Amino acid sequence: MNLSIVIVNYKVKDLLDNCLKSIFSNSENIKLDVIVVDNDSQDGSLEMIKNKYPQVNLIASDKNLGFAKANNLGFKQAKYDYILLLNPDMKLYPDTLENTLKWTNTNPQADVIGCHLVNQKGQTIPHVRQFPTFLDQLAIVLKLPHLFPNILNKYLQKNFNYSQAKKVDSIRGAFFLMHRKIYEKLKGLDERYFIWFEEVDFCKQVQKNGGEVWYTPVAKCIDYVGKSFAQVPRGVTQKYFKDSMLKYFQKWHPSWQYSILKIAWILGTLISKINIKPKIKT
């Protein structure tokens, strides 16, 4: 088994340290290649990697490139047939990599693979999604889940069975395993997205090209969820989310849907200012 792991880091030195420790402690049977792209963290991450993990291929950017562009930069250095895009705020179990790769080797129909993500208490983190539709994204923009909590159940796949392997629309980009051939065929992640929607877009491209995205429960990984985002002011992250949503709809949906969502964001921004917020993680 061989695996290239690409990690994009932004201001989470301690979590990155734990992530790398879990990788190198649990990969005895795997030929491993680890690339870390640091998005100008300036928090001691570079020094930590150089001192503790000299085997890591470190790429230090002098600016924040965003998620898609930084991952594509790391991919150019990857050596092996399987590529895992892994967030720095993840911690592997002893059998995470080996079990996932074994499953992947016996399921050649799967071009992109996600595993069972859990929080620190071992509870399932729902991350399988249907592809975004106009109505569910309009509901998010207008903060409607605050008033109608079940309005996004279909989009969020509330009834998804995380104990069974299944072909799905999209998975969370925190643990995103794929064959090199599909990454090369699609020419990497679409760099028009700075953050958000890039993994959804990639899954959409996979489906459009006749490929398949799969979730499998054969392996677990602890996801500390969004620690890099916590370093960014809420208004800035909202802007990133808005820009990425609109770019996704401009690319994949009719122009009228894009236009309505663009107008709806004006109202959605006003609603945000009076503290009406959705009780969901989008």
C-alpha positions in Angstrom: 0.0 0.0 0.0 1.2 3.5 -0.8 -0.3 6.8 0.0 0.4 10.5 -0.4 -1.2 12.8 2.2 -1.6 16.5 1.5 -2.4 18.7 4.5 -3.2 22.4 4.1 -2.3 24.2 7.4 -3.5 27.6 8.7 -2.7 28.7 12.2 -3.3 25.4 14.0 0.2 24.4 15.0 -0.7 22.1 18.0 -3.5 20.3 16.1 -1.2 19.8 13.1 1.4 18.4 15.5 -1.2 15.9 16.8 -2.3 15.1 13.3 1.2 14.4 12.0 2.0 12.3 15.1 -1.1 10.2 14.5 -0.1 9.7 10.9 3.5 8.6 11.5 2.5 6.4 14.5 -0.1 4.5 12.5 1.4 3.8 9.1 3.8 0.9 9.7 2.5 -1.1 6.7 2.1 1.9 4.3 4.6 3.5 2.1 3.9 7.1 3.0 4.5 10.5 1.5 3.3 13.5 3.5 3.2 17.0 2.1 2.2 20.0 4.2 1.3 23.3 2.6 1.4 26.1 5.1 -0.8 29.1 4.2 1.4 31.7 5.9 0.4 30.6 9.4 3.0 32.6 11.3 2.3 30.7 14.5 5.4 28.5 14.7 4.0 25.7 12.5 7.0 25.9 10.1 9.5 25.6 12.9 7.6 22.7 14.5 7.5 20.7 11.3 11.2 21.3 10.6 12.2 20.3 14.1 9.9 17.3 14.8 9.0 16.0 11.3 11.9 16.4 8.9 10.4 13.6 6.7 7.6 15.9 5.8 7.7 17.7 2.4 7.0 21.2 3.6 5.8 23.9 1.3 5.7 27.4 2.9 3.5 30.0 1.2 4.1 33.6 1.9 0.3 34.2 1.7 -3.0 32.4 2.3 -3.7 30.6 -0.9 -7.0 29.2 0.2 -7.9 25.5 0.3 -8.2 24.5 -3.4 -5.0 26.2 -4.6 -2.9 25.1 -1.7 -4.1 21.4 -2.1 -3.3 21.6 -5.8 0.2 22.9 -5.0 0.7 20.0 -2.6 -0.6 17.5 -5.1 2.1 18.5 -7.6 4.6 17.0 -5.1 2.7 13.8 -4.4 4.4 10.6 -5.4 1.8 7.8 -5.1 -1.3 6.4 -6.6 -3.6 7.3 -3.8 -4.0 10.9 -2.6 -5.5 11.8 0.7 -6.5 15.4 1.3 -6.5 15.7 5.1 -7.3 18.6 7.3 -4.7 19.5 10.0 -7.4 19.3 12.8 -7.8 15.6 12.3 -6.4 12.7 14.4 -6.1 9.2 13.0 -6.9 6.0 14.8 -4.3 3.2 14.6 -6.1 1.4 11.7 -7.6 4.4 9.9 -5.2 4.5 6.9 -4.8 0.8 6.5 -8.5 -0.1 6.7 -9.4 2.7 4.3 -6.8 1.7 1.7 -7.8 -2.0 2.0 -11.4 -1.1 1.3 -10.4 1.2 -1.6 -8.3 -1.6 -3.1 -11.3 -4.0 -3.1 -13.8 -1.3 -4.4 -12.3 0.0 -7.6 -15.6 1.6 -8.5 -15.0 4.3 -5.9 -13.0 7.3 -7.2 -13.4 9.4 -4.1 -13.7 7.9 -0.6 -14.7 9.3 2.8 -14.6 7.5 6.1 -16.5 7.7 9.4 -15.8 11.0 11.1 -16.3 11.3 14.8 -15.8 14.0 17.5 -13.6 13.7 20.6 -16.4 11.7 22.3 -16.6 9.2 19.5 -19.9 10.6 18.3 -20.7 10.5 14.5 -20.2 13.8 12.7 -22.7 13.9 9.9 -20.9 14.9 6.7 -22.6 13.2 3.8 -24.5 15.7 1.7 -26.7 15.7 -1.3 -25.6 18.2 -4.0 -26.8 21.7 -3.3 -30.1 22.7 -4.8 -31.5 26.2 -5.4 -34.2 25.9 -2.7 -32.0 24.5 0.1 -29.3 27.1 -0.5 -31.9 29.9 -0.6 -33.2 28.6 2.8 -29.6 28.9 4.2 -29.1 32.4 2.8 -32.4 33.6 4.3 -31.7 31.8 7.7 -34.9 29.8 7.4 -33.6 26.8 9.4 -33.9 29.1 12.4 -37.7 29.1 12.0 -38.1 25.7 10.3 -35.4 23.3 11.7 -36.3 20.4 9.4 -36.2 22.3 6.2 -32.7 21.0 5.3 -33.1 17.4 6.3 -32.9 16.1 2.7 -29.9 18.2 1.8 -28.1 17.3 5.1 -29.1 13.6 4.7 -30.4 13.5 8.2 -31.5 9.8 7.8 -28.2 8.6 6.4 -26.9 5.4 7.9 -23.3 5.9 8.8 -22.9 2.2 9.7 -23.1 1.1 6.0 -21.0 1.8 2.9 -22.9 3.7 0.2 -22.4 5.6 -3.0 -23.2 9.3 -2.2 -23.2 12.7 -3.8 -20.5 14.4 -1.7 -18.5 14.0 1.4 -16.6 16.4 3.7 -13.2 17.5 2.5 -11.6 16.9 5.8 -10.8 13.3 4.9 -10.9 13.1 1.1 -9.2 10.1 -0.4 -9.0 9.6 -4.2 -7.1 7.9 -7.0 -4.4 9.9 -8.6 -6.0 9.3 -12.0 -9.2 11.1 -11.1 -7.4 14.1 -9.6 -5.3 14.4 -12.7 -8.2 13.9 -15.1 -10.2 16.7 -13.4 -7.0 18.8 -13.1 -7.4 19.1 -9.3 -9.7 21.2 -7.3 -11.3 24.3 -8.9 -9.2 27.2 -7.7 -12.0 29.7 -8.3 -13.1 28.7 -4.8 -11.0 30.1 -2.0 -12.7 28.1 0.7 -16.0 26.1 0.8 -17.8 24.2 -2.0 -14.5 23.1 -3.6 -14.9 19.5 -2.5 -18.6 19.5 -3.5 -17.6 20.9 -6.9 -15.0 18.1 -7.2 -17.6 15.4 -6.4 -19.9 17.0 -8.9 -17.2 16.8 -11.6 -16.5 13.1 -10.7 -20.2 12.3 -11.2 -20.4 14.3 -14.4 -17.4 12.2 -15.7 -19.1 8.9 -14.9 -17.2 8.3 -11.6 -18.5 7.5 -8.1 -18.1 9.0 -4.6 -18.4 6.6 -1.7 -18.7 6.7 2.1 -17.3 3.7 4.0 -17.5 3.0 7.8 -14.5 0.7 7.8 -12.3 3.4 9.3 -12.7 6.2 11.8 -11.0 9.5 12.1 -11.4 12.2 14.8 -12.4 15.6 13.4 -12.0 18.6 15.6 -14.1 20.6 13.0 -13.3 24.1 11.8 -10.3 25.1 14.0 -8.7 27.0 11.2 -11.9 28.8 10.6 -11.9 29.9 14.2 -8.9 32.1 13.4 -10.9 34.1 10.8 -13.4 36.8 11.7 -17.0 35.7 11.2 -17.7 38.4 8.7 -14.8 37.2 6.5 -15.9 33.5 6.6 -19.4 34.6 5.7 -18.0 36.4 2.7 -16.0 33.3 1.7 -19.1 31.2 2.0 -21.3 33.6 0.0 -18.7 33.9 -2.8 -18.2 30.2 -3.1 -21.9 29.4 -3.1 -22.5 31.9 -5.9 -19.6 30.6 -7.9 -20.9 27.1 -7.6 -24.3 28.1 -8.9 -22.8 30.2 -11.6 -21.0 27.1 -12.8 -23.5 24.3 -12.3 -27.0 25.9 -12.3 -29.3 28.0 -14.5 -28.4 31.7 -14.5 -31.7 32.7 -13.0 -30.9 30.7 -9.8 -27.6 32.4 -9.5 -29.2 35.8 -10.0 -31.9 35.2 -7.3 -29.4 33.9 -4.8 -27.2 36.9 -5.4 -30.1 39.2 -4.6 -31.1 37.0 -1.7 -27.7 37.5 -0.1 -28.5 41.2 0.4 -31.5 40.3 2.5 -29.6 37.4 4.2 -26.8 39.8 5.3 -29.4 42.1 6.8 -30.9 39.2 8.7 -27.5 38.3 10.0 -27.0 41.8 11.4 -30.1 41.3 13.6 -28.7 38.0 14.9 -31.1 35.5 13.2 -28.8 32.6 12.6 -29.4 29.1 11.3 -28.9 26.2 13.8 -27.0 24.1 11.4 -23.4 23.8 10.2 -23.5 24.5 6.4 
